[in-house]
Amino acid sequence: MGIKRGDMVAIYSKIQLYASVPLISCFFVGAVPTFLEDALTSLEVVHILKQINPKLILTTSEMLETVKELINTEVIHVNTEILVFDQGFYEPQENEREFLPIYVNDLKETAMIPFSSGSTGLPKGIRLSHYALLRANIINDDRLWLTDQAKIVFSYDSFHWSIETVRLLCSVRDGICRLIDPEPFEAERTWNLLEKFKVVDLNSGEALGPNKPGELHVKSDIVMSGYHNMDSSDQFHEDGWFKTGDEVFYDEDLCFFIVDRIKDMITFQGWHVPPAFLEEELLTHPAVKRAAVIGIPDEVDGEHPMALIVLKDNFKNVTSKDLERFIAERMPERFHLKAGVKFIDDSYFVGARKVKRYLLKKLVLTGKI
Protein backbone atom coordinates (compact mmCIF):
# COMPACT_ATOMS: atom_id res chain seq x y z
CA MET A 1 0.00 0.00 0.00
CA GLY A 2 2.97 2.28 0.46
CA ILE A 3 1.61 3.90 3.61
CA LYS A 4 4.36 5.89 5.31
CA ARG A 5 4.94 8.32 8.15
CA GLY A 6 2.49 11.22 8.11
CA ASP A 7 -0.03 9.67 5.70
CA MET A 8 -3.68 10.13 6.67
CA VAL A 9 -5.66 6.91 7.21
CA ALA A 10 -9.41 6.73 7.91
CA ILE A 11 -10.77 3.70 9.78
CA TYR A 12 -14.53 3.28 9.33
CA SER A 13 -15.90 0.46 11.46
CA LYS A 14 -18.42 -0.58 14.03
CA ILE A 15 -17.29 -1.61 17.50
CA GLN A 16 -15.83 -5.07 16.95
CA LEU A 17 -13.04 -7.35 18.09
CA TYR A 18 -10.43 -6.40 15.49
CA ALA A 19 -11.08 -2.65 15.26
CA SER A 20 -7.90 -2.00 17.25
CA VAL A 21 -5.66 -3.76 14.69
CA PRO A 22 -5.63 -1.03 11.99
CA LEU A 23 -5.24 1.61 14.70
CA ILE A 24 -2.14 -0.09 16.11
CA SER A 25 -0.87 -0.64 12.56
CA CYS A 26 -1.03 3.11 11.93
CA PHE A 27 0.99 3.81 15.06
CA PHE A 28 3.60 1.21 13.98
CA VAL A 29 4.19 2.78 10.54
CA GLY A 30 3.76 6.41 11.60
CA ALA A 31 0.51 7.02 9.72
CA VAL A 32 -2.03 9.40 11.28
CA PRO A 33 -5.34 7.59 11.92
CA THR A 34 -8.85 8.99 12.18
CA PHE A 35 -11.51 6.58 13.40
CA LEU A 36 -15.10 7.04 12.20
CA GLU A 37 -17.82 5.16 14.02
CA ASP A 38 -20.93 3.86 12.29
CA ALA A 39 -23.20 6.14 14.36
CA LEU A 40 -22.03 9.18 12.37
CA THR A 41 -24.40 10.60 9.78
CA SER A 42 -23.49 10.62 6.09
CA LEU A 43 -23.05 14.39 6.32
CA GLU A 44 -20.54 14.01 9.15
CA VAL A 45 -18.59 11.24 7.41
CA VAL A 46 -18.40 13.26 4.18
CA HIS A 47 -17.22 16.32 6.12
CA ILE A 48 -14.50 14.35 7.95
CA LEU A 49 -13.22 12.66 4.79
CA LYS A 50 -13.00 16.03 3.06
CA GLN A 51 -11.06 17.43 6.01
CA ILE A 52 -8.39 14.72 6.16
CA ASN A 53 -8.32 13.54 2.50
CA PRO A 54 -7.05 10.08 3.53
CA LYS A 55 -4.61 8.08 1.46
CA LEU A 56 -6.30 4.88 2.68
CA ILE A 57 -9.71 3.99 4.11
CA LEU A 58 -9.81 0.82 6.18
CA THR A 59 -13.31 -0.59 6.59
CA THR A 60 -15.24 -3.83 7.05
CA SER A 61 -17.06 -5.90 4.44
CA GLU A 62 -20.48 -4.94 5.80
CA MET A 63 -19.67 -1.23 5.46
CA LEU A 64 -17.80 -1.40 2.16
CA GLU A 65 -20.71 -0.35 -0.07
CA THR A 66 -21.50 2.58 2.22
CA VAL A 67 -17.91 3.79 1.94
CA LYS A 68 -17.86 3.44 -1.84
CA GLU A 69 -21.11 5.38 -2.14
CA LEU A 70 -19.79 8.16 0.06
CA ILE A 71 -16.48 8.69 -1.70
CA ASN A 72 -18.09 8.53 -5.13
CA THR A 73 -20.55 11.34 -4.44
CA GLU A 74 -20.08 14.67 -6.16
CA VAL A 75 -19.36 16.30 -2.85
CA ILE A 76 -16.23 14.31 -2.05
CA HIS A 77 -13.09 14.45 -4.14
CA VAL A 78 -10.66 12.13 -2.41
CA ASN A 79 -7.91 10.22 -4.11
CA THR A 80 -7.93 7.24 -1.81
CA GLU A 81 -7.71 3.47 -1.73
CA ILE A 82 -10.09 1.22 0.19
CA LEU A 83 -8.99 -1.86 2.11
CA VAL A 84 -11.38 -4.27 3.80
CA PHE A 85 -9.61 -5.26 7.00
CA ASP A 86 -11.79 -8.22 7.96
CA GLN A 87 -10.89 -10.10 4.77
CA GLY A 88 -7.30 -11.32 4.49
CA PHE A 89 -5.91 -8.40 6.49
CA TYR A 90 -4.46 -10.74 9.12
CA GLU A 91 -2.82 -13.25 6.78
CA PRO A 92 0.94 -13.72 7.34
CA GLN A 93 3.02 -11.45 5.13
CA GLU A 94 6.40 -12.13 3.59
CA ASN A 95 9.28 -10.80 5.69
CA GLU A 96 6.90 -9.63 8.42
CA ARG A 97 9.32 -10.86 11.08
CA GLU A 98 11.80 -8.30 9.86
CA PHE A 99 9.39 -5.41 10.37
CA LEU A 100 10.29 -2.79 12.95
CA PRO A 101 7.93 -0.03 14.11
CA ILE A 102 9.01 3.53 13.32
CA TYR A 103 10.90 5.48 15.96
CA VAL A 104 9.22 8.70 17.07
CA ASN A 105 11.89 11.39 17.16
CA ASP A 106 9.57 14.28 17.99
CA LEU A 107 6.89 13.61 20.59
CA LYS A 108 5.05 16.72 19.41
CA GLU A 109 4.33 15.06 16.04
CA THR A 110 0.65 14.37 15.44
CA ALA A 111 -0.17 10.79 16.44
CA MET A 112 -3.87 10.76 15.56
CA ILE A 113 -6.76 13.07 14.68
CA PRO A 114 -10.04 12.30 16.44
CA PHE A 115 -12.98 14.56 15.60
CA SER A 116 -15.12 16.50 18.04
CA SER A 117 -18.78 15.71 18.64
CA GLY A 118 -19.86 18.75 16.63
CA SER A 119 -21.80 20.43 19.43
CA THR A 120 -21.01 23.88 17.97
CA GLY A 121 -21.17 22.96 14.30
CA LEU A 122 -19.67 20.27 12.10
CA PRO A 123 -17.04 18.02 13.76
CA LYS A 124 -13.57 19.51 14.08
CA GLY A 125 -10.34 17.54 13.71
CA ILE A 126 -8.35 17.50 16.97
CA ARG A 127 -4.64 16.98 16.48
CA LEU A 128 -3.25 14.83 19.31
CA SER A 129 0.50 14.43 19.63
CA HIS A 130 2.39 11.37 20.79
CA TYR A 131 3.17 13.33 23.94
CA ALA A 132 -0.54 13.98 24.61
CA LEU A 133 -1.35 10.28 24.30
CA LEU A 134 1.63 9.35 26.46
CA ARG A 135 0.62 11.78 29.19
CA ALA A 136 -2.99 10.57 29.11
CA ASN A 137 -1.65 7.03 29.35
CA ILE A 138 0.38 7.89 32.46
CA ILE A 139 -2.42 9.83 34.13
CA ASN A 140 -4.88 6.99 33.64
CA ASP A 141 -2.49 4.63 35.38
CA ASP A 142 -3.71 5.90 38.74
CA ARG A 143 -7.32 6.59 37.84
CA LEU A 144 -8.41 3.54 35.85
CA TRP A 145 -6.18 0.59 36.56
CA LEU A 146 -5.52 -1.73 39.47
CA THR A 147 -2.20 -3.15 38.34
CA ASP A 148 -1.79 -5.69 41.12
CA GLN A 149 -4.60 -8.02 40.04
CA ALA A 150 -6.13 -9.58 36.95
CA LYS A 151 -8.75 -7.31 35.45
CA ILE A 152 -11.10 -6.62 32.57
CA VAL A 153 -11.99 -3.24 31.08
CA PHE A 154 -15.47 -2.94 29.57
CA SER A 155 -16.51 0.02 27.43
CA TYR A 156 -19.09 0.85 24.77
CA ASP A 157 -16.91 3.61 23.32
CA SER A 158 -15.39 3.27 19.87
CA PHE A 159 -11.97 4.60 18.84
CA HIS A 160 -13.80 7.61 17.42
CA TRP A 161 -13.34 8.93 20.98
CA SER A 162 -9.74 9.51 22.05
CA ILE A 163 -10.36 8.13 25.57
CA GLU A 164 -10.86 4.69 24.06
CA THR A 165 -7.45 4.89 22.39
CA VAL A 166 -5.97 5.72 25.80
CA ARG A 167 -7.75 2.69 27.28
CA LEU A 168 -6.30 0.54 24.51
CA LEU A 169 -2.75 1.76 25.15
CA CYS A 170 -3.11 1.28 28.91
CA SER A 171 -4.53 -2.20 28.33
CA VAL A 172 -1.59 -3.22 26.14
CA ARG A 173 0.87 -1.77 28.63
CA ASP A 174 -0.63 -3.50 31.68
CA GLY A 175 -1.84 -6.75 30.11
CA ILE A 176 -5.52 -5.94 30.67
CA CYS A 177 -8.30 -7.84 28.88
CA ARG A 178 -10.67 -5.55 26.97
CA LEU A 179 -14.32 -6.63 26.92
CA ILE A 180 -16.06 -5.68 23.66
CA ASP A 181 -19.83 -5.70 23.10
CA PRO A 182 -20.55 -5.19 19.39
CA GLU A 183 -24.30 -4.96 19.98
CA PRO A 184 -26.06 -1.64 20.70
CA PHE A 185 -26.27 -0.72 24.37
CA GLU A 186 -28.98 -2.63 26.21
CA ALA A 187 -29.30 -2.06 29.94
CA GLU A 188 -30.16 -5.56 31.18
CA ARG A 189 -27.36 -7.28 29.25
CA THR A 190 -24.88 -4.66 30.42
CA TRP A 191 -25.82 -5.01 34.08
CA ASN A 192 -25.46 -8.78 33.80
CA LEU A 193 -21.89 -8.28 32.55
CA LEU A 194 -20.98 -5.97 35.41
CA GLU A 195 -20.64 -6.46 39.15
CA LYS A 196 -23.55 -7.07 41.53
CA PHE A 197 -25.90 -4.29 42.60
CA LYS A 198 -29.06 -3.85 44.63
CA VAL A 199 -31.38 -1.12 45.88
CA VAL A 200 -32.24 -1.35 49.57
CA ASP A 201 -34.83 0.27 51.79
CA LEU A 202 -33.37 3.22 53.72
CA ASN A 203 -34.88 2.04 57.00
CA SER A 204 -35.06 -1.75 56.93
CA GLY A 205 -32.13 -2.49 54.63
CA GLU A 206 -34.23 -4.96 52.65
CA ALA A 207 -33.68 -5.31 48.90
CA LEU A 208 -36.33 -3.49 46.85
CA GLY A 209 -37.98 -4.21 43.52
CA PRO A 210 -38.64 -1.91 40.55
CA ASN A 211 -39.89 1.68 41.03
CA LYS A 212 -39.15 1.75 44.76
CA PRO A 213 -36.55 4.34 45.82
CA GLY A 214 -33.76 3.26 48.12
CA GLU A 215 -29.98 3.35 48.51
CA LEU A 216 -27.83 1.87 45.75
CA HIS A 217 -25.43 -0.79 47.05
CA VAL A 218 -22.76 -2.42 44.89
CA LYS A 219 -20.32 -5.28 45.34
CA SER A 220 -17.25 -4.86 43.17
CA ASP A 221 -13.47 -5.12 43.29
CA ILE A 222 -13.11 -1.60 41.91
CA VAL A 223 -14.83 0.42 44.65
CA MET A 224 -12.74 2.02 47.36
CA SER A 225 -11.37 -0.22 50.11
CA GLY A 226 -12.00 2.47 52.72
CA TYR A 227 -11.10 6.04 53.74
CA HIS A 228 -7.48 6.89 54.51
CA ASN A 229 -6.80 7.22 58.25
CA MET A 230 -10.52 7.26 59.00
CA ASP A 231 -12.99 4.65 60.16
CA SER A 232 -15.11 3.70 57.15
CA SER A 233 -16.83 0.61 58.54
CA ASP A 234 -20.19 2.36 58.24
CA GLN A 235 -19.69 2.56 54.45
CA PHE A 236 -19.86 -1.22 54.03
CA HIS A 237 -22.06 -4.12 55.06
CA GLU A 238 -20.41 -7.07 56.77
CA ASP A 239 -20.85 -9.10 53.57
CA GLY A 240 -18.93 -6.55 51.48
CA TRP A 241 -21.71 -4.45 49.92
CA PHE A 242 -20.63 -0.82 49.47
CA LYS A 243 -23.18 1.86 50.37
CA THR A 244 -22.97 4.47 47.62
CA GLY A 245 -24.95 7.14 49.46
CA ASP A 246 -27.14 7.62 46.36
CA GLU A 247 -30.91 7.28 46.53
CA VAL A 248 -32.04 5.64 43.29
CA PHE A 249 -34.78 3.55 41.80
CA TYR A 250 -34.92 1.37 38.71
CA ASP A 251 -37.75 0.45 36.38
CA GLU A 252 -38.77 -2.83 34.74
CA ASP A 253 -36.20 -2.25 31.98
CA LEU A 254 -33.39 -1.92 34.55
CA CYS A 255 -32.96 1.77 33.75
CA PHE A 256 -31.67 3.49 36.88
CA PHE A 257 -32.72 6.96 38.03
CA ILE A 258 -30.86 9.09 40.60
CA VAL A 259 -33.18 10.70 43.15
CA ASP A 260 -30.70 12.48 45.43
CA ARG A 261 -27.72 12.11 47.72
CA ILE A 262 -28.79 10.43 50.95
CA LYS A 263 -26.33 12.48 52.99
CA ASP A 264 -28.21 15.58 51.84
CA MET A 265 -31.56 13.98 52.58
CA ILE A 266 -33.83 15.84 55.00
CA THR A 267 -35.77 13.76 57.55
CA PHE A 268 -39.14 15.21 58.60
CA GLN A 269 -41.24 13.14 61.04
CA GLY A 270 -39.63 9.97 59.64
CA TRP A 271 -40.22 11.02 56.02
CA HIS A 272 -37.29 11.35 53.66
CA VAL A 273 -37.41 14.70 51.86
CA PRO A 274 -35.07 14.90 48.81
CA PRO A 275 -33.75 18.49 48.55
CA ALA A 276 -33.49 18.16 44.77
CA PHE A 277 -37.28 17.79 44.44
CA LEU A 278 -37.84 21.00 46.37
CA GLU A 279 -35.14 22.82 44.41
CA GLU A 280 -36.69 21.80 41.10
CA GLU A 281 -40.07 23.11 42.25
CA LEU A 282 -38.59 26.38 43.48
CA LEU A 283 -36.85 26.92 40.14
CA THR A 284 -40.25 26.97 38.44
CA HIS A 285 -41.02 30.22 40.26
CA PRO A 286 -40.36 33.14 37.88
CA ALA A 287 -38.32 35.02 40.49
CA VAL A 288 -35.89 32.21 41.38
CA LYS A 289 -32.50 32.06 39.65
CA ARG A 290 -30.73 29.51 41.88
CA ALA A 291 -31.98 27.39 44.78
CA ALA A 292 -30.47 25.13 47.42
CA VAL A 293 -32.47 23.35 50.12
CA ILE A 294 -30.97 22.17 53.41
CA GLY A 295 -32.33 20.60 56.61
CA ILE A 296 -32.35 22.61 59.83
CA PRO A 297 -32.48 20.51 63.06
CA ASP A 298 -35.79 20.53 64.95
CA GLU A 299 -36.38 18.89 68.33
CA VAL A 300 -39.87 17.65 67.45
CA ASP A 301 -39.86 16.88 63.72
CA GLY A 302 -36.20 15.97 63.20
CA GLU A 303 -35.47 18.52 60.49
CA HIS A 304 -37.26 21.35 58.71
CA PRO A 305 -36.47 22.33 55.10
CA MET A 306 -34.89 25.73 54.50
CA ALA A 307 -34.43 27.29 51.06
CA LEU A 308 -31.41 29.39 50.12
CA ILE A 309 -32.42 31.48 47.13
CA VAL A 310 -30.73 33.68 44.55
CA LEU A 311 -33.33 35.99 43.02
CA LYS A 312 -33.34 37.23 39.45
CA ASP A 313 -32.39 40.88 39.11
CA ASN A 314 -35.88 42.12 38.23
CA PHE A 315 -37.61 40.26 41.10
CA LYS A 316 -35.89 41.70 44.17
CA ASN A 317 -39.23 42.57 45.78
CA VAL A 318 -40.19 38.90 46.28
CA THR A 319 -40.34 37.97 49.98
CA SER A 320 -39.60 34.76 51.87
CA LYS A 321 -43.32 34.41 52.65
CA ASP A 322 -44.08 34.49 48.93
CA LEU A 323 -41.84 31.47 48.32
CA GLU A 324 -43.01 29.63 51.43
CA ARG A 325 -46.60 30.03 50.24
CA PHE A 326 -45.59 28.98 46.69
CA ILE A 327 -44.32 25.62 48.01
CA ALA A 328 -47.16 25.14 50.52
CA GLU A 329 -49.72 25.42 47.72
CA ARG A 330 -48.01 22.79 45.58
CA MET A 331 -46.37 20.17 47.76
CA PRO A 332 -47.17 17.94 50.78
CA GLU A 333 -46.47 19.21 54.30
CA ARG A 334 -43.12 17.45 54.64
CA PHE A 335 -41.81 19.66 51.80
CA HIS A 336 -43.03 22.92 53.33
CA LEU A 337 -40.30 25.44 54.08
CA LYS A 338 -40.86 25.41 57.84
CA ALA A 339 -37.32 26.67 58.49
CA GLY A 340 -37.96 29.60 56.18
CA VAL A 341 -36.15 31.16 53.24
CA LYS A 342 -32.84 33.01 53.15
CA PHE A 343 -31.78 35.17 50.20
CA ILE A 344 -28.14 34.89 49.20
CA ASP A 345 -26.06 36.13 46.29
CA ASP A 346 -24.61 34.24 43.35
CA SER A 347 -21.15 34.04 44.91
CA TYR A 348 -22.15 30.96 46.93
CA PHE A 349 -22.73 29.09 43.68
CA VAL A 350 -19.91 30.43 41.48
CA GLY A 351 -17.56 27.69 40.31
CA ALA A 352 -19.60 24.90 41.92
CA ARG A 353 -20.31 22.00 39.55
CA LYS A 354 -23.10 20.92 41.88
CA VAL A 355 -24.92 22.35 44.87
CA LYS A 356 -22.72 21.81 47.94
CA ARG A 357 -25.53 21.73 50.44
CA TYR A 358 -23.38 20.57 53.35
CA LEU A 359 -21.22 23.69 53.07
CA LEU A 360 -24.23 25.98 52.86
CA LYS A 361 -25.78 24.20 55.84
CA LYS A 362 -22.60 24.72 57.87
CA LEU A 363 -22.62 28.43 57.03
CA VAL A 364 -26.26 28.75 58.09
CA LEU A 365 -25.80 26.83 61.36
CA THR A 366 -22.74 28.94 62.28
CA GLY A 367 -24.59 32.16 61.55
CA LYS A 368 -22.47 33.11 58.55
CA ILE A 369 -25.52 33.20 56.26
C-alpha positions as CSV (number, residue, x, y, z in Angstrom):
1,M,0.0,0.0,0.0
2,G,3.0,2.3,0.5
3,I,1.6,3.9,3.6
4,K,4.4,5.9,5.3
5,R,4.9,8.3,8.2
6,G,2.5,11.2,8.1
7,D,0.0,9.7,5.7
8,M,-3.7,10.1,6.7
9,V,-5.7,6.9,7.2
10,A,-9.4,6.7,7.9
11,I,-10.8,3.7,9.8
12,Y,-14.5,3.3,9.3
13,S,-15.9,0.5,11.5
14,K,-18.4,-0.6,14.0
15,I,-17.3,-1.6,17.5
16,Q,-15.8,-5.1,16.9
17,L,-13.0,-7.3,18.1
18,Y,-10.4,-6.4,15.5
19,A,-11.1,-2.6,15.3
20,S,-7.9,-2.0,17.3
21,V,-5.7,-3.8,14.7
22,P,-5.6,-1.0,12.0
23,L,-5.2,1.6,14.7
24,I,-2.1,-0.1,16.1
25,S,-0.9,-0.6,12.6
26,C,-1.0,3.1,11.9
27,F,1.0,3.8,15.1
28,F,3.6,1.2,14.0
29,V,4.2,2.8,10.5
30,G,3.8,6.4,11.6
31,A,0.5,7.0,9.7
32,V,-2.0,9.4,11.3
33,P,-5.3,7.6,11.9
34,T,-8.8,9.0,12.2
35,F,-11.5,6.6,13.4
36,L,-15.1,7.0,12.2
37,E,-17.8,5.2,14.0
38,D,-20.9,3.9,12.3
39,A,-23.2,6.1,14.4
40,L,-22.0,9.2,12.4
41,T,-24.4,10.6,9.8
42,S,-23.5,10.6,6.1
43,L,-23.0,14.4,6.3
44,E,-20.5,14.0,9.2
45,V,-18.6,11.2,7.4
46,V,-18.4,13.3,4.2
47,H,-17.2,16.3,6.1
48,I,-14.5,14.4,7.9
49,L,-13.2,12.7,4.8
50,K,-13.0,16.0,3.1
51,Q,-11.1,17.4,6.0
52,I,-8.4,14.7,6.2
53,N,-8.3,13.5,2.5
54,P,-7.1,10.1,3.5
55,K,-4.6,8.1,1.5
56,L,-6.3,4.9,2.7
57,I,-9.7,4.0,4.1
58,L,-9.8,0.8,6.2
59,T,-13.3,-0.6,6.6
60,T,-15.2,-3.8,7.0
61,S,-17.1,-5.9,4.4
62,E,-20.5,-4.9,5.8
63,M,-19.7,-1.2,5.5
64,L,-17.8,-1.4,2.2
65,E,-20.7,-0.4,-0.1
66,T,-21.5,2.6,2.2
67,V,-17.9,3.8,1.9
68,K,-17.9,3.4,-1.8
69,E,-21.1,5.4,-2.1
70,L,-19.8,8.2,0.1
71,I,-16.5,8.7,-1.7
72,N,-18.1,8.5,-5.1
73,T,-20.6,11.3,-4.4
74,E,-20.1,14.7,-6.2
75,V,-19.4,16.3,-2.8
76,I,-16.2,14.3,-2.0
77,H,-13.1,14.4,-4.1
78,V,-10.7,12.1,-2.4
79,N,-7.9,10.2,-4.1
80,T,-7.9,7.2,-1.8
81,E,-7.7,3.5,-1.7
82,I,-10.1,1.2,0.2
83,L,-9.0,-1.9,2.1
84,V,-11.4,-4.3,3.8
85,F,-9.6,-5.3,7.0
86,D,-11.8,-8.2,8.0
87,Q,-10.9,-10.1,4.8
88,G,-7.3,-11.3,4.5
89,F,-5.9,-8.4,6.5
90,Y,-4.5,-10.7,9.1
91,E,-2.8,-13.2,6.8
92,P,0.9,-13.7,7.3
93,Q,3.0,-11.5,5.1
94,E,6.4,-12.1,3.6
95,N,9.3,-10.8,5.7
96,E,6.9,-9.6,8.4
97,R,9.3,-10.9,11.1
98,E,11.8,-8.3,9.9
99,F,9.4,-5.4,10.4
100,L,10.3,-2.8,13.0
101,P,7.9,0.0,14.1
102,I,9.0,3.5,13.3
103,Y,10.9,5.5,16.0
104,V,9.2,8.7,17.1
105,N,11.9,11.4,17.2
106,D,9.6,14.3,18.0
107,L,6.9,13.6,20.6
108,K,5.0,16.7,19.4
109,E,4.3,15.1,16.0
110,T,0.7,14.4,15.4
111,A,-0.2,10.8,16.4
112,M,-3.9,10.8,15.6
113,I,-6.8,13.1,14.7
114,P,-10.0,12.3,16.4
115,F,-13.0,14.6,15.6
116,S,-15.1,16.5,18.0
117,S,-18.8,15.7,18.6
118,G,-19.9,18.8,16.6
119,S,-21.8,20.4,19.4
120,T,-21.0,23.9,18.0
121,G,-21.2,23.0,14.3
122,L,-19.7,20.3,12.1
123,P,-17.0,18.0,13.8
124,K,-13.6,19.5,14.1
125,G,-10.3,17.5,13.7
126,I,-8.4,17.5,17.0
127,R,-4.6,17.0,16.5
128,L,-3.3,14.8,19.3
129,S,0.5,14.4,19.6
130,H,2.4,11.4,20.8
131,Y,3.2,13.3,23.9
132,A,-0.5,14.0,24.6
133,L,-1.4,10.3,24.3
134,L,1.6,9.3,26.5
135,R,0.6,11.8,29.2
136,A,-3.0,10.6,29.1
137,N,-1.6,7.0,29.4
138,I,0.4,7.9,32.5
139,I,-2.4,9.8,34.1
140,N,-4.9,7.0,33.6
141,D,-2.5,4.6,35.4
142,D,-3.7,5.9,38.7
143,R,-7.3,6.6,37.8
144,L,-8.4,3.5,35.8
145,W,-6.2,0.6,36.6
146,L,-5.5,-1.7,39.5
147,T,-2.2,-3.2,38.3
148,D,-1.8,-5.7,41.1
149,Q,-4.6,-8.0,40.0
150,A,-6.1,-9.6,37.0
151,K,-8.8,-7.3,35.5
152,I,-11.1,-6.6,32.6
153,V,-12.0,-3.2,31.1
154,F,-15.5,-2.9,29.6
155,S,-16.5,0.0,27.4
156,Y,-19.1,0.9,24.8
157,D,-16.9,3.6,23.3
158,S,-15.4,3.3,19.9
159,F,-12.0,4.6,18.8
160,H,-13.8,7.6,17.4
161,W,-13.3,8.9,21.0
162,S,-9.7,9.5,22.0
163,I,-10.4,8.1,25.6
164,E,-10.9,4.7,24.1
165,T,-7.4,4.9,22.4
166,V,-6.0,5.7,25.8
167,R,-7.7,2.7,27.3
168,L,-6.3,0.5,24.5
169,L,-2.7,1.8,25.2
170,C,-3.1,1.3,28.9
171,S,-4.5,-2.2,28.3
172,V,-1.6,-3.2,26.1
173,R,0.9,-1.8,28.6
174,D,-0.6,-3.5,31.7
175,G,-1.8,-6.7,30.1
176,I,-5.5,-5.9,30.7
177,C,-8.3,-7.8,28.9
178,R,-10.7,-5.5,27.0
179,L,-14.3,-6.6,26.9
180,I,-16.1,-5.7,23.7
181,D,-19.8,-5.7,23.1
182,P,-20.5,-5.2,19.4
183,E,-24.3,-5.0,20.0
184,P,-26.1,-1.6,20.7
185,F,-26.3,-0.7,24.4
186,E,-29.0,-2.6,26.2
187,A,-29.3,-2.1,29.9
188,E,-30.2,-5.6,31.2
189,R,-27.4,-7.3,29.3
190,T,-24.9,-4.7,30.4
191,W,-25.8,-5.0,34.1
192,N,-25.5,-8.8,33.8
193,L,-21.9,-8.3,32.5
194,L,-21.0,-6.0,35.4
195,E,-20.6,-6.5,39.1
196,K,-23.5,-7.1,41.5
197,F,-25.9,-4.3,42.6
198,K,-29.1,-3.9,44.6
199,V,-31.4,-1.1,45.9
200,V,-32.2,-1.4,49.6
201,D,-34.8,0.3,51.8
202,L,-33.4,3.2,53.7
203,N,-34.9,2.0,57.0
204,S,-35.1,-1.8,56.9
205,G,-32.1,-2.5,54.6
206,E,-34.2,-5.0,52.7
207,A,-33.7,-5.3,48.9
208,L,-36.3,-3.5,46.9
209,G,-38.0,-4.2,43.5
210,P,-38.6,-1.9,40.6
211,N,-39.9,1.7,41.0
212,K,-39.2,1.8,44.8
213,P,-36.6,4.3,45.8
214,G,-33.8,3.3,48.1
215,E,-30.0,3.4,48.5
216,L,-27.8,1.9,45.8
217,H,-25.4,-0.8,47.0
218,V,-22.8,-2.4,44.9
219,K,-20.3,-5.3,45.3
220,S,-17.2,-4.9,43.2
221,D,-13.5,-5.1,43.3
222,I,-13.1,-1.6,41.9
223,V,-14.8,0.4,44.6
224,M,-12.7,2.0,47.4
225,S,-11.4,-0.2,50.1
226,G,-12.0,2.5,52.7
227,Y,-11.1,6.0,53.7
228,H,-7.5,6.9,54.5
229,N,-6.8,7.2,58.2
230,M,-10.5,7.3,59.0
231,D,-13.0,4.7,60.2
232,S,-15.1,3.7,57.1
233,S,-16.8,0.6,58.5
234,D,-20.2,2.4,58.2
235,Q,-19.7,2.6,54.5
236,F,-19.9,-1.2,54.0
237,H,-22.1,-4.1,55.1
238,E,-20.4,-7.1,56.8
239,D,-20.8,-9.1,53.6
240,G,-18.9,-6.6,51.5
241,W,-21.7,-4.4,49.9
242,F,-20.6,-0.8,49.5
243,K,-23.2,1.9,50.4
244,T,-23.0,4.5,47.6
245,G,-25.0,7.1,49.5
246,D,-27.1,7.6,46.4
247,E,-30.9,7.3,46.5
248,V,-32.0,5.6,43.3
249,F,-34.8,3.6,41.8
250,Y,-34.9,1.4,38.7
251,D,-37.7,0.5,36.4
252,E,-38.8,-2.8,34.7
253,D,-36.2,-2.2,32.0
254,L,-33.4,-1.9,34.5
255,C,-33.0,1.8,33.8
256,F,-31.7,3.5,36.9
257,F,-32.7,7.0,38.0
258,I,-30.9,9.1,40.6
259,V,-33.2,10.7,43.2
260,D,-30.7,12.5,45.4
261,R,-27.7,12.1,47.7
262,I,-28.8,10.4,50.9
263,K,-26.3,12.5,53.0
264,D,-28.2,15.6,51.8
265,M,-31.6,14.0,52.6
266,I,-33.8,15.8,55.0
267,T,-35.8,13.8,57.6
268,F,-39.1,15.2,58.6
269,Q,-41.2,13.1,61.0
270,G,-39.6,10.0,59.6
271,W,-40.2,11.0,56.0
272,H,-37.3,11.3,53.7
273,V,-37.4,14.7,51.9
274,P,-35.1,14.9,48.8
275,P,-33.7,18.5,48.6
276,A,-33.5,18.2,44.8
277,F,-37.3,17.8,44.4
278,L,-37.8,21.0,46.4
279,E,-35.1,22.8,44.4
280,E,-36.7,21.8,41.1
281,E,-40.1,23.1,42.2
282,L,-38.6,26.4,43.5
283,L,-36.9,26.9,40.1
284,T,-40.3,27.0,38.4
285,H,-41.0,30.2,40.3
286,P,-40.4,33.1,37.9
287,A,-38.3,35.0,40.5
288,V,-35.9,32.2,41.4
289,K,-32.5,32.1,39.6
290,R,-30.7,29.5,41.9
291,A,-32.0,27.4,44.8
292,A,-30.5,25.1,47.4
293,V,-32.5,23.4,50.1
294,I,-31.0,22.2,53.4
295,G,-32.3,20.6,56.6
296,I,-32.3,22.6,59.8
297,P,-32.5,20.5,63.1
298,D,-35.8,20.5,64.9
299,E,-36.4,18.9,68.3
300,V,-39.9,17.7,67.5
301,D,-39.9,16.9,63.7
302,G,-36.2,16.0,63.2
303,E,-35.5,18.5,60.5
304,H,-37.3,21.4,58.7
305,P,-36.5,22.3,55.1
306,M,-34.9,25.7,54.5
307,A,-34.4,27.3,51.1
308,L,-31.4,29.4,50.1
309,I,-32.4,31.5,47.1
310,V,-30.7,33.7,44.5
311,L,-33.3,36.0,43.0
312,K,-33.3,37.2,39.5
313,D,-32.4,40.9,39.1
314,N,-35.9,42.1,38.2
315,F,-37.6,40.3,41.1
316,K,-35.9,41.7,44.2
317,N,-39.2,42.6,45.8
318,V,-40.2,38.9,46.3
319,T,-40.3,38.0,50.0
320,S,-39.6,34.8,51.9
321,K,-43.3,34.4,52.7
322,D,-44.1,34.5,48.9
323,L,-41.8,31.5,48.3
324,E,-43.0,29.6,51.4
325,R,-46.6,30.0,50.2
326,F,-45.6,29.0,46.7
327,I,-44.3,25.6,48.0
328,A,-47.2,25.1,50.5
329,E,-49.7,25.4,47.7
330,R,-48.0,22.8,45.6
331,M,-46.4,20.2,47.8
332,P,-47.2,17.9,50.8
333,E,-46.5,19.2,54.3
334,R,-43.1,17.4,54.6
335,F,-41.8,19.7,51.8
336,H,-43.0,22.9,53.3
337,L,-40.3,25.4,54.1
338,K,-40.9,25.4,57.8
339,A,-37.3,26.7,58.5
340,G,-38.0,29.6,56.2
341,V,-36.1,31.2,53.2
342,K,-32.8,33.0,53.1
343,F,-31.8,35.2,50.2
344,I,-28.1,34.9,49.2
345,D,-26.1,36.1,46.3
346,D,-24.6,34.2,43.3
347,S,-21.1,34.0,44.9
348,Y,-22.2,31.0,46.9
349,F,-22.7,29.1,43.7
350,V,-19.9,30.4,41.5
351,G,-17.6,27.7,40.3
352,A,-19.6,24.9,41.9
353,R,-20.3,22.0,39.6
354,K,-23.1,20.9,41.9
355,V,-24.9,22.3,44.9
356,K,-22.7,21.8,47.9
357,R,-25.5,21.7,50.4
358,Y,-23.4,20.6,53.4
359,L,-21.2,23.7,53.1
360,L,-24.2,26.0,52.9
361,K,-25.8,24.2,55.8
362,K,-22.6,24.7,57.9
363,L,-22.6,28.4,57.0
364,V,-26.3,28.8,58.1
365,L,-25.8,26.8,61.4
366,T,-22.7,28.9,62.3
367,G,-24.6,32.2,61.5
368,K,-22.5,33.1,58.5
369,I,-25.5,33.2,56.3
